[in-house]
């Protein structure tokens, strides 16, 4: 399902990256702070989001809504 979602989003012109991990249970990323692999999964997602969302300008607290990100967890993967 994650790969089908990624393909549909790509066809719609959305920047995507789908990472599927082995040996994890459903939403293992929710254990960030307790599992190093969960920390890395969230850090990887943050790097991807940061690569497509413009930086916040000095004096502002939010970016212009020119980019949106959808992050979905499921069965050991994050999209």
N, C-alpha and C positions, 0 to 999 in steps of 0.2 A: 504494500500500500504506500509506503514511503517513497519508493521509486516511481510509482505511478503519479503521486502527487508532485514530485519534483519534475517529472516530464511535462505534466500539464502546466505547471507554473512556467517552465522554460518556454513552452509553446506560446504562452501569453506574454513573453518578454520580460519575465521576472528573473533577477539574478538569484541563483540558488547554489547551494552546496549541501549535499546529503552525505552524512557520515554514518555508516552502519558499523557498530562495534560487535565483537564476538565476546561471549562469556558474561554478558550482563543480563540482568532481569529487566522487566518493564520499568521504565522511567528511573533507571539507575542514576541518571544525572541529578536527580533530586537529592542524592546523598552527598552533594558537594560539601566540603568541609570535613567529611568523614572518610571519603574515598579519594585517593589521588587521581584515579582514572575519571571520576566524576568531576573533579576540579579541572582536569585537562579538557574534558568534553565541553564544559561551560566556557573555559578560556578560549577554546577553538571557535565556539559560536560567537563570543564577544569580538574576536579578531575579524571574523567574517562580517559581522554587522558594522564594525568600525570601518571596514574597507569600503562599504557602500553608502554609509550615512555621512553627510558632510559634518565636519567638526563644528562645535559650538563656538560662535564668535565671542571675543572678549566682551564682557558686560552683559551677556545674554545667558539664559539658563537652558534654552532648548534650541534645537536646530530647526531650520525651515522644513516643513513637511514635504520635502521633495523625494523622500525615500521612506519606505515602510518595510518592516521586517516581520516575518511570520516564523516563529520557532515552535516546532512541534516535537514532542517526545513520544516515542513509542517503541516497545519491544527492543530495547537496547540501541536505538538509533535516535538521532536528533536531526530534524530538518528545519 
